[in-house]
């Protein structure tokens, strides 16, 4: 049976899964779960992921959720995937795990709520909390600083001193791409001081094109709508 990927392209982790599959030629069926329509809360979807979040996969009789677990599974289970995505070297794998664990409690906790409590909240029915936004921005900037000074080694192109991307690069860059919806000026204010981070993002885009651009089309559509809101101020976007 063909792999099924349950995803919303408005979701940062969903995009990482989709890009990994497309770049590596994994045949799959994309099943769209629209967060804005609350489809992730439906009984049908909760049979796939009881946590009610995206992404999730079904591979034959095997079901899995949590994006980092899915990335690891796909890179391990499917033949022909280049070793650099999730190396056989146990020490390199451990380092990748350290980045992924750090991401969930740092970069993601900063970027996602900052976007929600600044530009996105009013359009998806979430009450904006300026204090939450301020705290999230502080963590976001701290996380970008740590990527710049620690995770990006010397002049290497990717995380952990690698010359090729891993699943960690994909996961973190997809997270940062959510900042696009803030608009160019605000995105540049946040990313401007971090030159190595900016170059790393471009390196990851280049290594995964054309799929990276295609999967992020929705984010740029949302960005355009936020810059020119429709009458009534509501858009069909993810929470």
Secondary structure, DSSP 4 states (H G I P E B T S, - for coil): --EEEEE-TTSHHHHHHHHHHHHTT--EEEEE--GGGTGGGSHHHHTT-TT--S-EEEETTEEEESHHHHHHHHHHHSTT--GGGS-S-HHHHHHHHHHHHHHHHTHHHHHHHHHIIIIIGGGTT----HHHHHHHHHHHHHHHHHIIIIIS-TT-SSGGG-SS--HHHHHHHHHHHGGGGG-HHHHHHHHTT-HHHHHHHHHHHHHHTTHHHHHTHHHHHHHHHHHSPPTTS------
